[in-house]
Each structure stands twice: as structure tokens, then as C-alpha cells.
Amino acid sequence: MKLQIIIPIFIITTINTFAINIQIKPDTNISVSNQEIQWEIGHAYTTKGIKPTQNAAKKYIEENRKLANAYLKKFKIPQSLFVKYKLTVEEDLAREYIKKYQEKLNLTDDVLRSYYEYHKEDFLQPKRFKAVMKKFNSFAEAMAFYNQCQKKKEDILHKIKKSEIKEYNIAHIHPMVRSFFKDIKKEGCLPPLYIGDKYAVFVVTKVEPKSYLPYQKVKEDIRRILLKKSFEKTRRELLKSL
């Protein structure tokens, strides 16, 4: 029994009982299907972080297809490309086969919630705070601003523009200065720090204590975690049955 899959139009993959054979030939009709457009949009978003429009995705596929066809008409395909496509198709089909069996896993809400409760520390958000970093050329200038902030904190906070404020995560702050931020509990100014070639005073506008992400927010993440954990086990079980 043989089945032919287009991957894309000018690549024909033949799957039989023994192996995957690949034939590559020029496309006589440069056309792009809607399925290919949707795939390219998803692929671009996953690999490049951009989401092209349908017209842009179609244009990109058409241009690649024309260039690929020009190559096929003028040059001999390197054997390494055949090996690459053969192994890629086999890997993709193997992954899809395993996923089909993973669909039978009964990941009920109770199962997901149980994982959440037993691994709650994995969903702990470190302390976060919003602040403006004021930079000064000398320690004296930085200290003067810090002292002014201590006396007139409300005035300093009132003058801060929203566009200046940035959010900081304690876990992402450099270890050498992290200790200065651990004890922040409320709005105000921190003593001057030497950062780069400047003295900096952080004006803290909001403090958000560490907290657990709610179950509903991470529910689908937990599902993906469990499917990933079971992938290799399902793979081994299927191989035993073949």
C-alpha cells in the first residue's frame, strides 16, 4: 500500500511498508493553497516571532517556489537534500503517530489540578516592582536626590511620568545587586548604586509581593507539561509493540 503526500508541490514523498522514498521535480503550475498559507503564517510566528498577512505569506511561498523550480531545472539535487527530507518526514510522522496515542491519555481537571498542587512552587512568581532608575554622574548628586526623596517622597513620586516606569523581576536582577531589592516593601527610593559608569537611584512606584499563578491561568501549560513528560514513555511503549 502506498500513499503520496505533497510537501510542498514539487516534493513528492512516497510512504510504503519498508521506507520513505522522495522524488523532487519542478512544479508546472505555480500555485499556493490556503493550507500552505496558514502553515507558513504559523511557521513564521513560531520560528521568527512575526505573523505575516495572508498576502505576504502567499508571496513568500510563491517566490521560494519559483526559485526552487529554477534550481531544479538547472542543477542536480544533492544527495544530502534527499537524506534531509527523508529523515525529516520520518521524524514528523513518528511524532504525529505518538501524539495520536497520547490523545487517549485522560488528563482530567482532577489530574491537572493535582499536578498543580504537588508542583505549586513551579508556579511561584518572584517579587516584582515597578520603578524609575534615575542616573547621576557623581555619588554626591545621587545622594542628594536620595535624601530629597526621603524627605519629599510624595512630591518625587507625583512628578514621575508613566512612560518612565519599568517593571523589574527580582529573579532577573543581577545577583550582585539583588540583595538591595529583596527588602522592598513599599514605594520610595533605594540608596544609590553604582551601575556601569553612573550612580543610580531607583524610585519604586509599586511593589508586588511574590505570589502563585492561579490554577486556571496555568491549566493548559500543565497539560502541555504532562504530554511532554509522557512523550518518551509512549514512544518506548509503541516501539515495543512494533
N, C-alpha and C positions, 0 to 999 in steps of 0.2 A: 504494500500500500504506500502511495506517495502523495505528498501534499506540497503545493507550491505557495510560497509567501513572498510578496514583493517588499523589498527593504532598502531602498526605495524602488522606483520603477525599473531602473536599469540594472538592479541586482536581483537575481532570481535564486532563491535558496530552495533546494530540494531535500526534503527530510524523508529518509527511509529507515528500515529496521536497523541498518548497520552503521550509517554515518550521515553526515550533512555535507552535501556537495554544493558548491557555489559556482554559478555561471554569471558573468558580468558582460553586458553588451549595451551599446548605445540605445538611447530611447528615441524612437522615431517620432514621438509626439510629446513635445514639452508641455506637460500639464501638471497641475498640483491639486491634490484632493483636499477637501476640508479636514479630513482626518490628519493629513500630513501637516496642515497649517496649525491645527490645535496642538499637535505633538511638538512642533517647533517652538510655539509660544511657551509651552510648559518647560521644554528643554532649556530655552534661553533664560527663563526665570530661575530654574534650578542651578544652572552652571555659571551664569553671569550676573544674576540678580536684577535683570531687566525684563520687562514684559512688553514685547513689541506688539504693534497693532496687527490685525489680520493681514492688511495690505503689505506691511513691512515684512512679516513672516513669509508671505507668499513670494514677494520679490526676492528675498534672500534664498529661498529654496530654488526658485527658477534660475537665479544666477549661478548657484552651485551646480545645478543640473546641467546647464549649458556648458560650464567649464569642465565638468566631469565627462560629458559626452565628447567634448573636443579632445580630451585626453585619450578616451577610449578609441577614437578614430585614428589617432596619430601614433600612439605608443602601445607597447605591450605591458600588460598589467604585471607588476612584480609579484612573485610567488608569495612574498611576505604579506601582501594585502589579502590574498585568499586565505592564508592561515589566520590572519587577524579576524576577518569576518566570520570564518568558520567557528573559531573559539568564542567570539563574542555572541554569536547566535546560540551556540550550545549553552553558554553561561546564562543567557537571558531565559532560555527555555527551561533550564534546570531550576532557576529561581522562581519562575512562574508555576512550575509543577509543585514545588514545595509550598508556595503560597496557597495553591488550591486546597492542599490538605490542611493548611493552617486555618482555613476558613471554618473548619469543623470544630476548632477549639471553642469551648463555651466560656467566653470571657464575659460573664455576667457582671452586673453592677456590684454584687457582693464580692466577687473576686477582685475587681478593680479597687474597690474601697478597702478591702483587706490589705492589698499591697500598699495603698496609701498610708494606712495606719501603721504598718510594720516598717515602712521606709520614710516616715514623715520627715526625718532630718534631711532627706534629699530634696525636700521641697521648702526648705527654710530660706527665706530671703534675708540677707545680711542687713544691718542698719544702713539706711540711706539718708542723705541730707542734701538740701539744695543750698547753694552758696554762690557768692561772687568773690573772685580772687582779685584783690587789689595789689598791684605791684609797685614797688618803690626802689629807687636806686641805692638808698642807704638805710642802714638799720635805724638810724635816728628818725628818719622820715616815717618808716614803718611803725616804730614805737610810738611816735606822736599820734599817728592815726589810730593806733590800738587804744591808747589812753583816752582819746577823744570819744571813741566808740564805747568805752566803759562808762563814760560819764553821760553821753547823749546817744545811747543805743537806738532809741525810737526814732530820733532825727536821721541817723545814718540809714536805718532800715527803710524809712519813708522815702528817701532820695534814690534808692536803688531802682533801676529800670528792669522790667520783666525780661527784656532781651539779654540782659547781662547774666541772668541766673542760669546756672548749670546744675545738673543732678550728679551727685557723686555716690558711688557704691564703696563702702568700707573695704570690701574684699578686693576691689580693683586698685586701691591706693597703694603706692609703693611701700613695702614693709618698713623702710627706714623712717617714714613719717606717719605710718598708720596709727601708732600709739597716741599721737596728738589728737586724733579724731575719735578714738574709741569712747571717750568720756563725754562727748557732746550729748546734751540732753534737751537743750532749748536754743532759741535764737540768740545771736550775739556774735562777738568777734573772738577769733583764736589768736594767741600770741604770734608774733612774726616768725616766719620760717624762711630759710634760705633755699630758694629753688632756682636752679640754673645760675644765672648771674644777677638775680634780683631777690629782694626781700618781699615776701608775700604775706598779706593778712587776709584770712578767709572770713568773710562776713556771712554767717549762717542765717538763712531766712526761714528754713523749715527742717525739722528732724523727724524722720520716720523710723521708729524702732524696728528691730528685726521681727519678722512675722512669717507665719506659714502661709504658703499659697493655698487658697481654698480648693477643696477636692474637685468641684465642678470645673475649675479652671485648668486643672492638670489631668483630668479624667482621660482624655484622648491621648495625652502624652504617655500615660501609664499603659494604655492599650498597646501603643507602639513599642514601648519598652518590653512588655511581655511577649509580643510577637517576635521581637528581635532576639530575646533570650531563648525562645523555643525553636528558633530557626534551625540552628545546628543540630539540635536533638531530633527534630522532624526529618532533617536531611539524612542523618545516620539511620533512622528507622526505615526510611524509604529505600535507602541503599541496601539494607539487609533483606528487603522483600523482593529485590530485583534479581 
